[in-house]
Amino acid sequence: MASTPLHLGAALDGAGWHPAAWREPNSRPAELFGARYWTDLAATAERGLLDFVTIEDSLTVPQAPDRAVDRVRARLDAELIAARLAPVTRHLGLVPVVTATHTEPFHVATAIATLDYTSHGRAGWQTRVSGTASEAAHFGRRTIDELTTAELAEAVTSGRFPPAAHELFDEAADAVEVVRRLWDSWEDDAEIRDVATRRFIDRDKLHYIDFRGRFFSVRGPSITPRPPQGQPVVTALAHAPLIYEFAARGADLVFVTPTHDEGPAPIVRRVAEAADRVGRVGEPLRVYADLVVFLDTADATGAKRLARLNDLAGAEFVSDAAIFTGSADALADLLAAWHDAGVDGVRLRPGVAVDDLSAIADVLVPVLQRRGLFRTGYAETTLRGLLGLPTAVPNRYANA
């Protein structure tokens, strides 16, 4: 095993990241909204000894050109999927996407804490900003001046976001802070459960968080005791300095999207610079590179599979992340090179969920194991432990 082993996760999004993935023979489109489909994917990921799966979610359905009906345009709630996966998995980290923009942080805190209990310490949260007017219209409590596609692309490229975007990420940063304080609002030994004295809790070990900020005023404490991990893992996807700074302010792990040409080294450097700008202290922000994968199978090469899917969709597949097509050995070469360039791990996005996740677990992982780059068994019982994060997390209120 290498001195710094590669960490590996998978991002699950319906039938897969390609919009035509649901039309592949193994994709089980009739089962996409059933529990068995998702438990089978989780079992595959756990068979491959992956650190975690993230579960995509959004307050809007995937977009389709010209109101096309040949795309999967519906979702299940990611946090509830994770809750269903918790009792049927033993080691796999479960990280649902939950928006911070229209969801009260109190609700996020209790939901993720509950997931941490039902999974025995394997919960995480991928926080997301919802920046469109259509998402805001679902709630009717605020209006959002959204960026056009061209404006967003320019902002990501230049790093210059308008004030409204800064406000959304400031709000999300406050939401993360509130959630983290609520997780600490019960001390670890606050529950006495002494039948003889009729005392279930030690009231002195429950704490008001008294958060007062620009966007939230939350007194606390939480209604859910401190999660088994103390602090479940907080993650974010980032494409630009503004969002690197958001991740550095409150996340444990950031997903980034390097290109094939540049590799991850420049982004790793920018993330470190962002952490310095916001004054991050303590544990360094872990950096994971995102990569969409179409692996060779017994039936076709990854390139041919992607070409066939593009023909079905009637358009070339594009992604915010780099796209890989090829063999497991070639992918292992790329992952090793990116690991050497400074990323802590890689989050693979299966182009076709059933086919590519199986290839990751059954073909890619053995290649990485033979090279000493990946574990041969689960040695830790919590997601924080799997990721190499401290497992004994101090409670900020314990000595108050």
C-alpha positions as CSV (number, residue, x, y, z in Angstrom):
1,M,0.0,0.0,0.0
2,A,1.3,3.5,-0.9
3,S,2.2,5.7,2.0
4,T,-0.7,8.0,1.2
5,P,-3.4,5.6,-0.2
6,L,-5.8,6.9,-2.8
7,H,-9.4,7.5,-1.6
8,L,-12.2,6.6,-4.0
9,G,-15.8,7.6,-4.0
10,A,-18.7,7.5,-6.5
11,A,-21.3,10.1,-7.4
12,L,-24.7,8.5,-8.2
13,D,-27.2,10.4,-10.3
14,G,-30.2,8.4,-11.4
15,A,-29.4,6.1,-14.3
16,G,-26.0,7.7,-14.8
17,W,-24.4,11.0,-15.7
18,H,-25.1,10.6,-19.4
19,P,-28.6,11.8,-20.2
20,A,-29.2,8.7,-22.4
21,A,-28.0,6.3,-19.7
22,W,-31.5,5.2,-18.9
23,R,-31.8,3.7,-22.4
24,E,-28.9,1.2,-22.0
25,P,-29.9,-2.5,-21.7
26,N,-28.8,-2.9,-18.1
27,S,-30.1,0.4,-16.7
28,R,-33.4,-0.8,-15.3
29,P,-35.4,2.4,-16.1
30,A,-38.6,1.0,-14.6
31,E,-36.9,0.7,-11.2
32,L,-35.2,4.1,-11.0
33,F,-37.7,5.2,-8.3
34,G,-37.7,2.0,-6.4
35,A,-35.6,1.1,-3.3
36,R,-34.1,-2.1,-4.8
37,Y,-32.3,-0.2,-7.6
38,W,-30.6,2.1,-5.1
39,T,-29.7,-0.7,-2.6
40,D,-28.2,-2.6,-5.5
41,L,-26.0,0.3,-6.5
42,A,-24.9,0.8,-2.9
43,A,-24.1,-2.9,-2.6
44,T,-21.9,-2.7,-5.7
45,A,-20.1,0.4,-4.3
46,E,-19.5,-1.4,-1.0
47,R,-18.3,-4.5,-2.8
48,G,-15.7,-2.2,-4.4
49,L,-14.6,-1.0,-0.9
50,L,-15.4,2.6,-1.9
51,D,-15.2,5.3,0.8
52,F,-18.6,6.8,0.0
53,V,-21.3,7.5,-2.5
54,T,-22.8,10.9,-3.0
55,I,-26.4,11.1,-4.1
56,E,-27.3,13.9,-6.4
57,D,-30.3,16.1,-5.8
58,S,-31.6,19.4,-6.9
59,L,-34.7,21.5,-6.5
60,T,-35.1,21.4,-10.3
61,V,-35.3,18.4,-12.6
62,P,-32.5,17.8,-15.2
63,Q,-33.0,20.2,-18.1
64,A,-33.7,19.0,-21.6
65,P,-33.5,20.9,-24.9
66,D,-36.8,22.1,-26.5
67,R,-38.9,20.4,-23.9
68,A,-37.7,16.9,-25.0
69,V,-39.2,13.9,-23.3
70,D,-36.3,11.5,-23.9
71,R,-34.5,12.4,-20.6
72,V,-35.2,11.3,-17.1
73,R,-36.8,14.4,-15.7
74,A,-37.6,13.4,-12.1
75,R,-35.8,12.8,-8.9
76,L,-36.1,11.1,-5.5
77,D,-35.0,13.0,-2.4
78,A,-31.3,12.2,-1.9
79,E,-31.4,12.3,1.9
80,L,-34.3,9.9,2.0
81,I,-32.5,7.6,-0.4
82,A,-29.5,7.7,2.0
83,A,-31.7,6.8,4.9
84,R,-33.0,3.8,3.0
85,L,-29.4,2.7,2.2
86,A,-28.2,3.1,5.8
87,P,-29.5,-0.2,7.2
88,V,-28.5,-2.3,4.2
89,T,-24.8,-1.2,4.2
90,R,-22.1,-1.6,6.8
91,H,-19.1,0.4,5.7
92,L,-20.0,2.7,2.9
93,G,-20.2,6.4,3.6
94,L,-23.6,8.0,2.6
95,V,-23.4,11.6,1.4
96,P,-26.7,13.1,0.1
97,V,-26.9,16.5,-1.6
98,V,-29.1,18.9,0.3
99,T,-29.4,22.5,-0.8
100,A,-28.5,25.2,1.8
101,T,-30.4,28.0,0.0
102,H,-34.0,27.0,0.7
103,T,-33.6,24.5,3.5
104,E,-33.6,25.6,7.1
105,P,-30.3,24.6,8.7
106,F,-32.1,23.2,11.7
107,H,-33.8,20.7,9.4
108,V,-30.5,19.8,7.7
109,A,-28.8,19.3,11.1
110,T,-31.4,16.9,12.4
111,A,-31.7,15.0,9.1
112,I,-28.0,14.4,8.7
113,A,-27.6,13.6,12.5
114,T,-30.4,11.1,12.1
115,L,-28.7,9.5,9.1
116,D,-25.5,9.3,11.2
117,Y,-27.3,7.4,13.8
118,T,-29.1,5.0,11.4
119,S,-25.8,4.3,9.6
120,H,-23.7,4.1,12.8
121,G,-21.4,7.0,11.9
122,R,-21.3,7.0,8.1
123,A,-23.2,10.1,7.2
124,G,-22.1,13.2,5.3
125,W,-23.6,16.2,3.6
126,Q,-22.9,17.7,0.2
127,T,-24.1,21.2,0.6
128,R,-25.3,23.0,-2.5
129,V,-26.4,26.5,-3.4
130,S,-29.6,26.9,-5.4
131,G,-29.2,30.0,-7.6
132,T,-32.1,29.9,-10.0
133,A,-35.4,31.8,-10.1
134,S,-37.3,28.6,-10.8
135,E,-36.1,27.0,-7.6
136,A,-36.9,30.1,-5.6
137,A,-40.4,30.0,-7.1
138,H,-41.1,26.6,-5.5
139,F,-41.1,28.3,-2.1
140,G,-42.3,31.8,-2.9
141,R,-40.5,33.4,0.0
142,R,-37.7,35.2,-2.0
143,T,-36.6,36.1,-5.5
144,I,-33.3,35.3,-7.0
145,D,-31.6,37.1,-9.9
146,E,-30.1,34.2,-11.6
147,L,-27.1,34.3,-13.9
148,T,-27.5,33.3,-17.6
149,T,-25.5,30.4,-18.8
150,A,-23.1,32.7,-20.5
151,E,-22.8,34.9,-17.4
152,L,-22.2,31.9,-15.2
153,A,-19.5,30.6,-17.5
154,E,-17.8,34.0,-17.6
155,A,-17.9,34.2,-13.8
156,V,-16.4,30.7,-13.4
157,T,-13.7,31.5,-15.9
158,S,-12.8,35.0,-14.6
159,G,-13.5,34.3,-10.9
160,R,-15.6,37.5,-10.7
161,F,-19.1,36.8,-9.4
162,P,-21.8,39.4,-9.0
163,P,-22.8,40.5,-5.5
164,A,-25.9,38.3,-5.6
165,A,-23.8,35.2,-6.0
166,H,-21.5,36.2,-3.1
167,E,-24.7,36.6,-1.0
168,L,-25.8,33.1,-1.8
169,F,-22.5,31.6,-0.7
170,D,-22.3,33.8,2.4
171,E,-25.8,32.5,3.3
172,A,-24.6,28.9,2.7
173,A,-21.6,29.4,4.8
174,D,-23.8,30.6,7.7
175,A,-26.0,27.6,7.2
176,V,-23.1,25.2,7.5
177,E,-22.0,27.1,10.7
178,V,-25.4,26.8,12.2
179,V,-25.6,23.1,11.3
180,R,-22.2,22.4,12.9
181,R,-23.1,24.3,16.1
182,L,-26.4,22.3,16.3
183,W,-24.5,19.1,16.1
184,D,-22.4,20.2,19.1
185,S,-25.4,21.5,21.0
186,W,-25.6,18.2,22.9
187,E,-22.5,17.1,24.7
188,D,-21.5,13.4,24.1
189,D,-22.6,12.3,27.5
190,A,-25.8,14.5,27.8
191,E,-28.0,11.4,27.8
192,I,-28.1,9.8,31.2
193,R,-31.0,7.3,30.7
194,D,-31.2,6.6,34.4
195,V,-34.6,5.0,35.0
196,A,-34.0,4.9,38.8
197,T,-33.6,8.7,39.1
198,R,-36.0,9.4,36.2
199,R,-33.4,11.4,34.4
200,F,-33.0,10.9,30.7
201,I,-30.7,13.9,30.0
202,D,-28.4,16.1,31.9
203,R,-29.9,19.5,31.1
204,D,-26.6,21.2,31.9
205,K,-25.1,19.4,28.9
206,L,-27.5,20.8,26.3
207,H,-26.5,24.2,25.0
208,Y,-28.2,27.1,23.2
209,I,-26.2,28.0,20.2
210,D,-27.6,31.5,20.0
211,F,-26.5,32.1,16.4
212,R,-27.4,35.5,15.1
213,G,-26.3,36.4,11.7
214,R,-27.4,38.2,8.5
215,F,-29.4,35.3,7.3
216,F,-30.3,33.2,10.3
217,S,-31.2,33.6,14.0
218,V,-31.1,30.2,15.6
219,R,-31.3,29.5,19.3
220,G,-31.0,25.7,19.5
221,P,-30.3,23.3,21.0
222,S,-31.0,20.5,18.4
223,I,-33.8,18.0,19.0
224,T,-31.3,15.2,18.1
225,P,-28.4,14.2,20.3
226,R,-24.9,14.8,19.0
227,P,-24.3,12.4,16.0
228,P,-22.0,9.4,16.5
229,Q,-19.3,11.0,14.5
230,G,-19.6,14.2,16.4
231,Q,-19.4,16.1,13.2
232,P,-20.6,14.3,10.1
233,V,-18.5,15.0,7.0
234,V,-19.4,18.2,5.1
235,T,-18.5,18.4,1.4
236,A,-19.0,20.8,-1.5
237,L,-18.5,20.8,-5.2
238,A,-16.5,23.9,-6.4
239,H,-15.4,25.3,-9.7
240,A,-14.1,28.7,-8.9
241,P,-12.2,30.7,-6.2
242,L,-15.4,32.0,-4.6
243,I,-16.6,28.5,-4.1
244,Y,-13.2,27.2,-3.0
245,E,-13.4,29.9,-0.3
246,F,-16.9,28.7,0.7
247,A,-15.6,25.1,1.0
248,A,-12.6,26.2,3.0
249,R,-14.8,28.1,5.4
250,G,-16.8,25.2,6.6
251,A,-16.3,21.9,4.6
252,D,-14.1,18.9,5.3
253,L,-13.8,17.9,1.7
254,V,-14.1,19.7,-1.6
255,F,-14.8,18.2,-5.0
256,V,-13.0,19.9,-7.9
257,T,-13.0,19.4,-11.7
258,P,-9.6,19.4,-13.2
259,T,-9.1,19.1,-17.0
260,H,-7.1,16.4,-18.7
261,D,-4.7,18.9,-20.1
262,E,-3.8,20.7,-16.8
263,G,-4.5,18.0,-14.3
264,P,-5.3,18.8,-10.7
265,A,-2.1,20.6,-9.6
266,P,-3.2,24.1,-10.4
267,I,-6.6,23.6,-8.7
268,V,-5.0,22.1,-5.6
269,R,-2.8,25.2,-5.4
270,R,-5.9,27.5,-5.8
271,V,-7.8,25.6,-3.1
272,A,-4.8,26.1,-0.7
273,E,-4.7,29.8,-1.5
274,A,-8.4,30.1,-0.9
275,A,-8.0,28.4,2.5
276,D,-5.3,30.9,3.4
277,R,-7.5,33.8,2.3
278,V,-10.3,32.8,4.6
279,G,-7.9,31.9,7.5
280,R,-8.8,28.2,7.7
281,V,-7.1,26.6,10.7
282,G,-7.0,23.0,11.9
283,E,-7.5,20.1,9.5
284,P,-6.6,20.9,5.9
285,L,-9.4,20.8,3.4
286,R,-9.3,17.5,1.6
287,V,-9.4,17.8,-2.2
288,Y,-11.1,15.2,-4.4
289,A,-11.1,15.3,-8.2
290,D,-14.3,14.6,-10.1
291,L,-14.1,12.4,-13.3
292,V,-16.9,11.1,-15.5
293,V,-16.1,7.5,-16.6
294,F,-17.1,5.3,-19.4
295,L,-15.1,2.1,-18.9
296,D,-14.3,-0.6,-21.4
297,T,-16.7,-3.6,-21.0
298,A,-16.8,-7.0,-22.5
299,D,-19.2,-5.7,-25.1
300,A,-17.6,-2.5,-26.2
301,T,-14.9,0.0,-25.5
302,G,-15.7,3.0,-23.4
303,A,-15.3,5.3,-26.4
304,K,-17.8,3.2,-28.4
305,R,-20.2,3.2,-25.5
306,L,-20.0,7.0,-25.2
307,A,-20.5,7.4,-29.0
308,R,-23.6,5.2,-28.9
309,L,-25.1,7.1,-26.0
310,N,-24.4,10.4,-27.8
311,D,-26.2,9.1,-30.9
312,L,-29.2,8.1,-28.7
313,A,-29.2,11.6,-27.1
314,G,-28.7,13.4,-30.4
315,A,-26.0,15.5,-29.0
316,E,-22.4,15.2,-27.7
317,F,-22.2,14.7,-24.0
318,V,-20.6,17.6,-22.1
319,S,-19.8,17.9,-18.4
320,D,-18.3,20.3,-15.9
321,A,-15.9,17.4,-15.1
322,A,-13.3,15.8,-17.4
323,I,-14.6,12.7,-19.2
324,F,-12.6,9.4,-19.3
325,T,-13.1,6.6,-21.8
326,G,-10.9,3.5,-21.8
327,S,-9.6,0.6,-19.9
328,A,-9.4,0.1,-16.1
329,D,-5.6,0.0,-16.5
330,A,-5.5,3.4,-18.3
331,L,-7.9,4.8,-15.7
332,A,-5.6,3.5,-12.9
333,D,-2.7,5.3,-14.6
334,L,-4.6,8.6,-14.6
335,L,-5.8,8.2,-11.0
336,A,-2.2,7.5,-9.8
337,A,-1.0,10.6,-11.7
338,W,-3.7,12.8,-10.2
339,H,-2.9,11.5,-6.8
340,D,0.8,12.3,-7.3
341,A,-0.3,15.8,-8.3
342,G,-1.8,16.4,-4.9
343,V,-5.4,15.2,-4.7
344,D,-6.4,13.2,-1.7
345,G,-8.9,11.2,-3.7
346,V,-11.1,10.9,-6.8
347,R,-14.9,10.9,-7.0
348,L,-15.9,8.9,-10.1
349,R,-19.2,9.7,-11.8
350,P,-20.4,6.6,-13.6
351,G,-21.6,7.5,-17.1
352,V,-24.1,4.6,-16.9
353,A,-24.7,3.8,-13.3
354,V,-25.2,0.1,-13.4
355,D,-22.5,-0.7,-16.0
356,D,-19.8,1.7,-15.0
357,L,-20.2,1.3,-11.2
358,S,-19.9,-2.5,-11.6
359,A,-16.7,-2.0,-13.7
360,I,-15.3,0.4,-11.1
361,A,-15.9,-2.2,-8.3
362,D,-15.0,-5.4,-10.1
363,V,-12.3,-4.3,-12.6
364,L,-10.8,-0.9,-11.6
365,V,-10.5,-1.6,-7.9
366,P,-8.5,-4.9,-8.3
367,V,-6.1,-3.0,-10.6
368,L,-5.5,-0.3,-8.0
369,Q,-5.1,-3.0,-5.3
370,R,-2.5,-4.8,-7.3
371,R,-0.6,-1.6,-7.6
372,G,-0.8,-0.9,-3.8
373,L,-2.9,2.2,-4.3
374,F,-6.1,1.1,-2.7
375,R,-7.3,-0.8,0.4
376,T,-8.1,-4.5,0.4
377,G,-10.6,-4.2,3.2
378,Y,-12.5,-1.7,5.4
379,A,-10.4,-1.0,8.5
380,E,-12.5,1.9,9.9
381,T,-16.1,1.9,10.9
382,T,-17.0,5.6,10.4
383,L,-16.9,7.8,7.3
384,R,-14.5,10.2,9.1
385,G,-12.2,7.3,9.8
386,L,-12.3,6.1,6.2
387,L,-11.4,9.5,5.0
388,G,-8.5,9.9,7.5
389,L,-10.3,12.7,9.4
390,P,-10.0,12.9,13.2
391,T,-12.5,10.6,14.7
392,A,-12.4,12.3,18.2
393,V,-14.0,15.6,17.4
394,P,-14.0,18.1,20.4
395,N,-17.4,19.6,21.2
396,R,-17.1,23.4,21.2
397,Y,-19.6,23.7,24.1
398,A,-18.3,21.0,26.4
399,N,-16.1,23.4,28.4
400,A,-18.3,26.4,28.1
